[in-house]
Amino acid sequence: MDIELTYLDDGSFSIDCGDEHRPLAMWLEQSWQDQNFQCQLQKSRCVEHLPMVIQGIEFSAQIDADEVIIYAHHNERVEPTDDNGDSLVALDVEALCGYDDYIHLLDYLN
């Protein structure tokens, strides 16, 4: 994943990692300043804590050891489950990213 980081005058930043990863970039840009968000990002670096979901302002990320799925909050819904508790309805995916690329992006931001 190619990453371009631009710091803005207000102390925030903008990430360009391609159109297909724009929701991932927005998820990070919008919530980066939140301490709870930062703590969850750190936890997501350890596969022992996965799978997990980290909510941002407009998007959330579902993270496991293979991939990161970014979905918009308006796409969240209460999902019916089967007898094993597994979801019967898939999320409307906004972006996908491999777990290794996700860790690379977090390393780049730090």
Order of alpha helices (4+ residues) and beta strands (2+ residues): beta-beta-alpha-alpha-beta-beta-beta-beta-alpha
